[in-house]
Amino acid sequence: MLAVELVDIWKRFPGVVANAGATLGVRSGSVHAVLGENGAGKSTLMNVLAGVYQPDEGSVVLNGEPQRFASPADAIACGVGMVHQEFRLIPTFTVTENVVLGAAPTRLDRGSLRAQVGELAERFGLLTDPGRPVWQLSMGERQRVEILKALWRDASVLILDEPTAVLTPGEAVELGRVTRAMADDGRSVIFISHKLDEVTAFCDEATVMRGGATVAASLPVGELDASRLAELMVGQATAVSQRRQRAAQVDGEQSPALVVRDLRVRDVHGRAVVDDVSLDVRPGEIVGIAGVAGNGQRPLADAIAGLSPAEHGQVVVADADLSTASPAARSAAGLSYVPEDRLGVGLAPRLDAVENAVMRSYRRFARRRIVDRAASRAHTEGLIDRYRVKVARMDAPLAGLSGGNLQRLLVGRELDEKPTVVVAAQPTRGLDVQGVAAIQQILLDQSAAGVAVLLISEDLDELLALSDRLLVMHGGAVVASFDPDDADRTAIGAAMAGAVSTEGVS
């Protein structure tokens, strides 16, 4: 008997058919991959199963029993848990409070609950401080809290929407072991991912969606290779990320476009989350930064962009000292920032596509202090066309767009300013195969045009494919430097875990 059956699911939104007769069958005790491009309908279908949406047509069946979920609470009561790509956390609550919210005893023993959450986190290798407020956590740490929430509720059907997007390769492998253990325990795990190597490594079967419909159902993963799965997803053969082809060697004698010297940033508790970091990026160079989430990558990027204050240190862009400059002044000096938190820091979800597209450059479209809507719309249409953003309505809030389309719009807006330096944090997180390739090519094109790129990513394959130099952060400091052409992955992993590399530190 199938644990999950979704039969002929249709879901419509104004101007969009998100699911068009989609089907899915998941066996008990299996890890089942759901694949497809951004906009293929994967997340909508999973939200139907999780009770977030109610289908317009079709049926949801669990263990042979038809279900009609009116809310996520109904789905949770039936053993369906979902870890969403966009987090559902309360920033001012602690990790423990977020994990147990709605699923804790009536009488709370905070110390006991904190200990239990800590034990659960340790058991599954999702280590985080149970007593820390969520607003202090990096995106990777917040993802761990979301996974812990589902594990706390002991879901028999667990939906993971891009769960490894903010994990290191080692953490992703560990999560694969976790999902296998859950399957061996009789649970059903639905694994939404764009990383085809993970699908072939972790999953038993795969269902492929395209255009809101199912184009291939319950394929044995062992009989497919990554190229075949990619072809099913996009309707044609697609090249997966390969080692970059350099147009020319970076001129080592050229003055750096970005200089960071002795940068230190402290958090609200006085801890040095960026600890005297120094680095250079030359024109046309891509410098990658690797590290386990929570080791200072986000505070470093925010400090370079001027979004958070530094205790001391220097940030120089194209020979201009911007150490005390505002974010707007840094942008005007040629620094563009693609933050990892695309909603909130990068984009305003309640504003529409046009308002978000011109947010950083609205003065260009102002006439007597009034923004010219027609000119702004024409500019936005150009961005949408160049960066392949799928927008049903230009005047609708961005909150309704998929994560991949949000990211494309954000990257397009930032790079359209023709920057001298680009700081890109997790620029391909949550994107499909074509989306990843498109963003990576954009970064390579920027590099080829002489732009200095600082690339912060938790995808080691991406860093090795794109970077001219690779730095590793641990404990807020740069602890190692590698040449991606001949780097040893074991040595990189050791540096990420805190063992200082013998390769030397840049």
VEXDREN-2710 file (C-alpha; in Angstrom, 1 decimal):
% VEXDREN-2710
k/r/px/py/pz
1/MET/0.0/0.0/0.0
2/LEU/1.2/3.5/-0.8
3/ALA/1.6/5.8/2.2
4/VAL/0.8/8.9/0.0
5/GLU/-1.3/9.1/-3.1
6/LEU/-2.0/12.5/-4.8
7/VAL/-4.4/11.9/-7.6
8/ASP/-5.2/14.3/-10.5
9/ILE/-4.5/17.4/-8.4
10/TRP/-5.5/20.8/-9.9
11/LYS/-4.7/24.1/-8.2
12/ARG/-5.3/27.4/-9.8
13/PHE/-4.4/30.9/-8.7
14/PRO/-5.4/34.2/-10.5
15/GLY/-3.7/34.0/-13.9
16/VAL/-1.7/30.8/-13.1
17/VAL/-2.4/27.1/-13.2
18/ALA/0.1/25.8/-10.7
19/ASN/-0.9/22.1/-10.7
20/ALA/-2.6/20.6/-13.8
21/GLY/-3.6/17.1/-13.0
22/ALA/-0.5/16.3/-11.0
23/THR/-0.1/12.8/-9.4
24/LEU/2.3/11.4/-6.9
25/GLY/2.6/8.0/-5.2
26/VAL/5.1/7.4/-2.3
27/ARG/5.7/4.0/-0.7
28/SER/6.1/3.5/3.0
29/GLY/9.7/3.3/4.1
30/SER/11.1/5.1/1.1
31/VAL/12.8/8.3/0.2
32/HIS/11.0/9.8/-2.8
33/ALA/12.4/12.7/-4.9
34/VAL/10.2/15.3/-6.5
35/LEU/12.1/17.1/-9.3
36/GLY/11.3/19.9/-11.6
37/GLU/12.2/23.5/-12.7
38/ASN/11.2/26.5/-10.6
39/GLY/7.5/27.0/-11.4
40/ALA/7.0/23.3/-12.2
41/GLY/4.4/23.1/-9.4
42/LYS/6.4/21.0/-6.9
43/SER/6.0/23.3/-3.9
44/THR/2.3/23.9/-4.7
45/LEU/1.7/20.2/-4.8
46/MET/3.5/19.7/-1.5
47/ASN/1.6/22.5/0.1
48/VAL/-1.6/20.7/-0.9
49/LEU/-0.3/17.6/0.9
50/ALA/0.7/19.7/3.9
51/GLY/-2.7/21.4/4.2
52/VAL/-1.5/24.8/3.3
53/TYR/-3.6/24.8/0.1
54/GLN/-6.8/22.9/-0.7
55/PRO/-7.0/21.4/-4.2
56/ASP/-9.5/22.7/-6.7
57/GLU/-9.8/19.1/-8.0
58/GLY/-8.3/15.8/-7.2
59/SER/-7.8/13.7/-4.0
60/VAL/-5.3/13.2/-1.2
61/VAL/-5.0/9.7/0.2
62/LEU/-2.9/8.6/3.2
63/ASN/-2.5/4.9/3.8
64/GLY/-5.6/4.2/1.8
65/GLU/-7.8/6.7/3.5
66/PRO/-9.0/9.8/1.6
67/GLN/-8.2/13.1/3.4
68/ARG/-9.4/16.7/3.1
69/PHE/-7.1/18.9/5.0
70/ALA/-8.5/22.3/5.9
71/SER/-5.3/23.5/7.5
72/PRO/-1.7/22.5/8.2
73/ALA/-2.9/21.5/11.7
74/ASP/-5.1/18.8/10.1
75/ALA/-2.1/17.5/8.1
76/ILE/0.2/17.5/11.1
77/ALA/-2.5/15.6/13.1
78/CYS/-2.4/12.9/10.3
79/GLY/1.4/12.7/10.5
80/VAL/2.4/15.0/7.6
81/GLY/5.2/17.5/8.4
82/MET/6.8/19.9/5.9
83/VAL/10.1/21.8/6.1
84/HIS/9.5/24.8/3.8
85/GLN/12.1/26.5/1.8
86/GLU/11.1/29.9/3.1
87/PHE/11.3/29.6/6.9
88/ARG/8.2/29.7/9.2
89/LEU/10.0/30.9/12.4
90/ILE/9.4/33.6/15.0
91/PRO/12.6/35.6/15.2
92/THR/12.3/36.7/18.8
93/PHE/11.7/33.2/20.1
94/THR/14.5/30.9/21.0
95/VAL/15.4/27.7/19.0
96/THR/13.6/25.6/21.6
97/GLU/10.5/27.8/21.6
98/ASN/10.2/27.6/17.9
99/VAL/10.7/23.8/17.8
100/VAL/8.1/23.0/20.4
101/LEU/5.6/25.8/19.6
102/GLY/2.2/24.2/19.3
103/ALA/3.5/20.7/20.3
104/ALA/4.6/21.2/23.9
105/PRO/3.0/20.0/27.1
106/THR/0.5/22.3/28.8
107/ARG/2.8/22.8/31.7
108/LEU/6.3/23.8/30.5
109/ASP/9.6/22.8/32.0
110/ARG/11.8/25.1/30.0
111/GLY/15.0/23.4/31.1
112/SER/13.8/20.0/30.3
113/LEU/12.5/21.1/26.9
114/ARG/15.8/22.8/26.1
115/ALA/17.7/19.6/27.0
116/GLN/15.4/17.5/24.8
117/VAL/15.7/19.8/21.8
118/GLY/19.5/19.7/22.3
119/GLU/19.5/15.9/22.4
120/LEU/17.4/15.8/19.3
121/ALA/19.7/18.2/17.5
122/GLU/22.8/16.2/18.5
123/ARG/21.1/12.9/17.5
124/PHE/20.5/14.1/13.9
125/GLY/23.7/16.2/13.5
126/LEU/21.7/19.4/13.4
127/LEU/23.7/21.2/16.0
128/THR/22.6/24.6/17.2
129/ASP/22.2/26.4/20.6
130/PRO/18.7/25.6/21.8
131/GLY/18.7/28.8/23.9
132/ARG/19.6/31.3/21.2
133/PRO/16.9/33.6/19.6
134/VAL/16.3/32.8/16.0
135/TRP/17.0/36.3/14.8
136/GLN/20.6/35.8/15.7
137/LEU/21.0/32.7/13.6
138/SER/22.3/32.4/10.0
139/MET/20.1/31.1/7.2
140/GLY/21.8/27.6/7.6
141/GLU/21.1/27.5/11.3
142/ARG/17.5/28.5/10.7
143/GLN/17.1/25.7/8.3
144/ARG/18.3/23.3/11.0
145/VAL/15.6/24.6/13.3
146/GLU/12.9/24.0/10.6
147/ILE/14.1/20.4/10.3
148/LEU/14.1/20.0/14.1
149/LYS/10.5/21.2/14.2
150/ALA/9.3/18.4/11.9
151/LEU/11.4/15.8/13.7
152/TRP/10.0/16.9/17.1
153/ARG/6.5/16.1/15.8
154/ASP/7.6/12.6/14.8
155/ALA/6.1/13.0/11.3
156/SER/5.4/9.7/9.5
157/VAL/5.4/11.6/6.2
158/LEU/8.1/14.2/6.1
159/ILE/8.4/16.7/3.2
160/LEU/11.8/18.4/2.8
161/ASP/11.7/21.3/0.4
162/GLU/15.3/21.9/-0.7
163/PRO/16.7/20.8/2.7
164/THR/20.3/20.8/1.8
165/ALA/20.4/24.2/0.1
166/VAL/22.2/25.7/3.1
167/LEU/24.2/22.7/4.2
168/THR/27.8/21.8/3.5
169/PRO/28.6/18.7/1.5
170/GLY/29.3/16.8/4.8
171/GLU/26.1/17.9/6.4
172/ALA/24.2/17.0/3.2
173/VAL/25.6/13.5/3.4
174/GLU/24.7/13.3/7.0
175/LEU/21.1/14.4/6.2
176/GLY/21.0/11.6/3.6
177/ARG/21.9/9.1/6.3
178/VAL/19.1/10.6/8.5
179/THR/16.5/10.3/5.8
180/ARG/17.6/6.7/5.1
181/ALA/17.3/5.9/8.8
182/MET/13.8/7.4/8.9
183/ALA/12.8/5.4/5.8
184/ASP/14.2/2.2/7.4
185/ASP/12.0/3.1/10.4
186/GLY/8.9/2.9/8.2
187/ARG/8.5/6.6/7.5
188/SER/8.0/8.2/4.1
189/VAL/10.3/11.0/3.1
190/ILE/9.6/13.3/0.2
191/PHE/12.8/15.0/-0.9
192/ILE/12.5/18.1/-3.1
193/SER/15.9/19.0/-4.5
194/HIS/17.6/20.5/-7.5
195/LYS/20.9/18.7/-6.7
196/LEU/20.7/15.7/-8.9
197/ASP/23.7/14.0/-7.4
198/GLU/21.9/14.0/-4.0
199/VAL/18.8/12.5/-5.6
200/THR/20.7/9.7/-7.1
201/ALA/22.6/9.2/-3.8
202/PHE/19.8/9.5/-1.3
203/CYS/16.5/8.6/-2.9
204/ASP/14.8/5.4/-4.0
205/GLU/12.3/6.7/-6.6
206/ALA/11.8/10.0/-8.4
207/THR/8.7/11.8/-9.8
208/VAL/9.4/14.6/-12.3
209/MET/7.1/17.6/-12.8
210/ARG/7.0/20.1/-15.6
211/GLY/4.5/22.8/-16.3
212/GLY/2.4/21.8/-13.3
213/ALA/1.9/18.2/-14.4
214/THR/3.7/14.9/-13.7
215/VAL/5.8/13.8/-16.7
216/ALA/7.4/10.8/-15.1
217/ALA/6.1/9.0/-11.9
218/SER/8.0/6.8/-9.4
219/LEU/11.1/6.2/-11.5
220/PRO/13.6/3.9/-9.8
221/VAL/16.5/6.3/-9.2
222/GLY/19.0/3.4/-9.5
223/GLU/18.2/3.0/-13.1
224/LEU/18.6/6.7/-14.0
225/ASP/21.6/9.0/-14.3
226/ALA/21.7/12.7/-13.5
227/SER/21.7/13.6/-17.3
228/ARG/18.5/11.7/-17.8
229/LEU/16.8/13.3/-14.8
230/ALA/17.8/16.7/-16.0
231/GLU/16.5/16.0/-19.4
232/LEU/13.1/15.0/-18.0
233/MET/13.0/18.1/-15.8
234/VAL/13.6/20.7/-18.6
235/GLY/12.5/18.8/-21.7
236/GLN/16.1/18.7/-23.1
237/ALA/19.5/17.7/-22.2
238/THR/21.1/20.2/-19.7
239/ALA/24.7/20.6/-18.8
240/VAL/25.3/20.5/-15.0
241/SER/27.9/22.8/-13.5
242/GLN/31.3/22.1/-14.8
243/ARG/34.7/23.7/-14.0
244/ARG/34.7/27.2/-15.3
245/GLN/36.6/28.1/-18.4
246/ARG/38.7/31.2/-17.8
247/ALA/38.8/33.7/-20.6
248/ALA/42.1/35.0/-19.2
249/GLN/44.3/34.7/-16.2
250/VAL/43.6/37.3/-13.5
251/ASP/46.4/39.9/-13.5
252/GLY/48.1/39.4/-10.1
253/GLU/49.8/42.8/-10.5
254/GLN/46.5/44.7/-10.8
255/SER/45.3/46.6/-7.7
256/PRO/42.5/44.9/-5.9
257/ALA/39.0/46.2/-6.6
258/LEU/37.9/45.1/-3.1
259/VAL/40.1/45.3/0.0
260/VAL/39.0/44.2/3.4
261/ARG/41.5/44.7/6.3
262/ASP/41.3/43.5/9.9
263/LEU/37.5/43.6/9.9
264/ARG/35.9/42.7/13.2
265/VAL/32.1/42.5/13.9
266/ARG/30.6/41.6/17.3
267/ASP/27.1/40.3/17.9
268/VAL/24.7/41.6/20.6
269/HIS/26.5/39.4/23.2
270/GLY/29.9/40.8/22.4
271/ARG/31.1/37.8/20.6
272/ALA/33.4/38.4/17.6
273/VAL/31.4/36.8/14.8
274/VAL/33.9/38.3/12.2
275/ASP/37.3/38.1/13.8
276/ASP/39.9/40.3/12.1
277/VAL/39.2/39.1/8.5
278/SER/41.4/40.4/5.7
279/LEU/41.0/39.6/2.0
280/ASP/41.5/41.0/-1.5
281/VAL/39.6/40.5/-4.7
282/ARG/41.1/41.7/-8.0
283/PRO/39.2/42.8/-11.1
284/GLY/38.0/39.8/-13.0
285/GLU/38.6/37.5/-10.1
286/ILE/36.1/35.3/-8.3
287/VAL/37.1/34.6/-4.7
288/GLY/35.0/31.9/-3.0
289/ILE/34.3/31.6/0.7
290/ALA/33.4/28.2/2.1
291/GLY/32.4/27.3/5.6
292/VAL/29.7/25.6/7.8
293/ALA/26.7/27.9/8.2
294/GLY/27.1/30.2/11.2
295/ASN/30.8/30.7/11.0
296/GLY/30.7/34.4/10.2
297/GLN/29.9/34.4/6.4
298/ARG/26.7/36.3/6.7
299/PRO/28.0/39.0/9.2
300/LEU/31.1/39.4/6.9
301/ALA/28.9/40.0/3.9
302/ASP/26.6/42.4/5.8
303/ALA/29.5/44.4/7.1
304/ILE/31.2/44.7/3.7
305/ALA/27.8/46.0/2.3
306/GLY/27.4/48.4/5.3
307/LEU/24.3/46.7/6.7
308/SER/25.9/46.0/10.0
309/PRO/28.5/48.1/11.9
310/ALA/32.1/46.9/12.3
311/GLU/34.0/47.4/15.6
312/HIS/37.1/48.1/13.5
313/GLY/38.6/47.4/10.1
314/GLN/38.7/48.8/6.6
315/VAL/36.6/48.2/3.5
316/VAL/37.9/49.7/0.3
317/VAL/36.2/49.6/-3.1
318/ALA/38.2/50.8/-6.2
319/ASP/40.6/52.8/-3.9
320/ALA/37.7/54.5/-2.1
321/ASP/37.7/54.0/1.7
322/LEU/34.0/53.1/2.5
323/SER/34.7/51.8/6.1
324/THR/32.1/54.3/7.6
325/ALA/30.0/54.8/4.5
326/SER/26.3/54.0/4.4
327/PRO/24.9/51.1/2.2
328/ALA/23.6/53.7/-0.3
329/ALA/27.1/55.3/-0.6
330/ARG/28.7/51.9/-1.0
331/SER/26.3/51.1/-3.8
332/ALA/27.0/54.4/-5.5
333/ALA/30.7/53.6/-5.3
334/GLY/30.2/50.4/-7.3
335/LEU/29.4/47.7/-4.7
336/SER/26.5/45.4/-5.3
337/TYR/25.2/43.0/-2.7
338/VAL/23.1/39.9/-3.3
339/PRO/22.1/38.8/0.3
340/GLU/21.3/35.3/1.3
341/ASP/18.0/36.4/2.8
342/ARG/16.2/37.3/-0.4
343/LEU/12.9/38.2/1.3
344/GLY/13.4/40.9/3.9
345/VAL/16.9/42.0/3.2
346/GLY/16.9/41.7/-0.5
347/LEU/13.3/42.2/-1.6
348/ALA/10.1/43.6/-0.1
349/PRO/7.5/40.8/-0.5
350/ARG/4.5/43.2/-0.1
351/LEU/5.7/45.4/-3.0
352/ASP/5.2/44.5/-6.6
353/ALA/7.8/43.6/-9.2
354/VAL/8.2/47.1/-10.5
355/GLU/8.7/48.6/-7.1
356/ASN/11.3/46.0/-6.1
357/ALA/13.1/46.3/-9.4
358/VAL/13.7/50.1/-9.1
359/MET/14.1/50.1/-5.3
360/ARG/17.8/50.8/-5.5
361/SER/17.7/53.2/-8.5
362/TYR/14.4/54.9/-8.3
363/ARG/16.0/58.4/-8.7
364/ARG/16.8/57.4/-12.3
365/PHE/13.1/57.2/-13.0
366/ALA/11.9/60.3/-11.1
367/ARG/10.4/63.3/-12.7
368/ARG/10.1/66.2/-10.3
369/ARG/10.5/63.8/-7.4
370/ILE/7.7/61.6/-8.7
371/VAL/8.6/58.2/-10.0
372/ASP/7.6/57.7/-13.6
373/ARG/5.7/54.4/-13.5
374/ALA/5.8/53.8/-17.2
375/ALA/9.6/54.2/-17.4
376/SER/9.9/52.0/-14.2
377/ARG/7.7/49.3/-15.8
378/ALA/9.7/49.3/-19.0
379/HIS/12.9/48.9/-17.0
380/THR/11.4/46.0/-15.0
381/GLU/10.2/44.3/-18.2
382/GLY/13.7/44.4/-19.5
383/LEU/15.1/42.8/-16.3
384/ILE/12.4/40.2/-16.3
385/ASP/13.2/39.3/-19.9
386/ARG/17.0/39.2/-19.5
387/TYR/16.9/37.2/-16.3
388/ARG/14.0/34.9/-17.2
389/VAL/11.8/35.9/-14.2
390/LYS/8.3/34.4/-14.4
391/VAL/5.8/37.0/-13.1
392/ALA/2.1/36.5/-13.6
393/ARG/1.2/40.1/-12.8
394/MET/3.5/43.1/-12.6
395/ASP/1.3/44.8/-10.0
396/ALA/1.0/41.8/-7.7
397/PRO/3.0/41.5/-4.4
398/LEU/6.2/39.5/-4.9
399/ALA/5.2/37.2/-2.0
400/GLY/3.4/34.9/-4.5
401/LEU/6.6/34.2/-6.6
402/SER/8.6/31.0/-6.3
403/GLY/12.0/31.2/-4.6
404/GLY/13.8/30.8/-7.9
405/ASN/12.0/33.7/-9.5
406/LEU/12.6/35.9/-6.5
407/GLN/16.3/35.1/-6.7
408/ARG/16.5/35.9/-10.4
409/LEU/14.8/39.3/-9.9
410/LEU/17.2/40.1/-7.0
411/VAL/20.3/39.1/-8.9
412/GLY/19.1/41.0/-12.0
413/ARG/18.4/44.2/-10.1
414/GLU/21.8/44.2/-8.3
415/LEU/23.9/43.4/-11.4
416/ASP/22.0/45.8/-13.6
417/GLU/23.8/48.6/-11.8
418/LYS/27.1/47.7/-13.6
419/PRO/29.0/47.3/-10.4
420/THR/32.8/47.2/-9.8
421/VAL/32.4/44.7/-7.0
422/VAL/29.8/42.1/-6.4
423/VAL/29.3/40.3/-3.0
424/ALA/27.0/37.4/-3.7
425/ALA/25.8/35.3/-0.7
426/GLN/24.1/32.0/-1.6
427/PRO/23.1/33.3/-5.1
428/THR/21.9/29.9/-6.4
429/ARG/20.2/28.6/-3.2
430/GLY/17.0/26.9/-4.1
431/LEU/17.3/27.2/-7.8
432/ASP/16.6/24.5/-10.3
433/VAL/19.3/23.1/-12.7
434/GLN/18.8/25.7/-15.4
435/GLY/18.4/28.5/-12.8
436/VAL/21.7/27.5/-11.2
437/ALA/23.5/27.4/-14.5
438/ALA/22.0/30.8/-15.5
439/ILE/23.1/32.5/-12.3
440/GLN/26.6/30.9/-12.4
441/GLN/27.0/32.1/-16.0
442/ILE/26.0/35.6/-15.0
443/LEU/28.7/35.6/-12.3
444/LEU/31.2/34.3/-14.8
445/ASP/30.2/37.0/-17.3
446/GLN/30.6/39.6/-14.6
447/SER/34.1/38.3/-13.9
448/ALA/35.0/38.2/-17.6
449/ALA/33.9/41.9/-17.8
450/GLY/36.4/42.8/-15.1
451/VAL/34.1/42.8/-12.1
452/ALA/35.5/41.5/-8.8
453/VAL/33.2/38.9/-7.3
454/LEU/33.2/37.7/-3.7
455/LEU/31.1/34.5/-3.7
456/ILE/29.9/33.1/-0.4
457/SER/28.3/29.7/-0.8
458/GLU/27.7/26.5/1.2
459/ASP/27.8/24.4/-2.0
460/LEU/31.3/23.3/-2.3
461/ASP/30.9/22.0/-5.8
462/GLU/29.8/25.5/-6.9
463/LEU/32.7/27.1/-5.2
464/LEU/35.2/24.7/-6.8
465/ALA/33.6/25.2/-10.2
466/LEU/33.6/29.0/-10.2
467/SER/36.4/30.3/-7.9
468/ASP/39.9/31.5/-8.8
469/ARG/40.8/31.3/-5.1
470/LEU/38.9/29.6/-2.3
471/LEU/39.0/30.8/1.4
472/VAL/37.6/28.9/4.3
473/MET/36.0/30.5/7.3
474/HIS/35.7/29.0/10.8
475/GLY/34.8/30.7/14.0
476/GLY/34.5/34.1/12.3
477/ALA/38.1/33.9/10.9
478/VAL/39.6/33.0/7.5
479/VAL/41.6/29.8/8.4
480/ALA/42.7/28.5/5.1
481/SER/43.2/29.3/1.4
482/PHE/43.1/26.8/-1.5
483/ASP/43.7/26.8/-5.3
484/PRO/40.4/25.2/-6.6
485/ASP/42.3/23.6/-9.5
486/ASP/44.1/21.1/-7.3
487/ALA/42.3/21.5/-3.9
488/ASP/41.9/18.4/-1.8
489/ARG/38.2/18.1/-0.7
490/THR/39.2/16.3/2.5
491/ALA/41.6/19.1/3.4
492/ILE/38.8/21.7/2.7
493/GLY/36.4/19.7/4.8
494/ALA/38.9/19.6/7.6
495/ALA/39.4/23.3/7.5
496/MET/35.6/23.9/7.5
497/ALA/35.4/21.7/10.6
498/GLY/38.1/23.8/12.4
499/ALA/41.3/22.0/11.6
500/VAL/43.6/24.7/10.2
501/SER/44.9/23.7/6.7
502/THR/48.6/23.4/5.9
503/GLU/47.8/25.1/2.6
504/GLY/48.3/28.5/4.3
505/VAL/46.0/31.3/5.0
506/SER/45.3/34.2/2.7
END
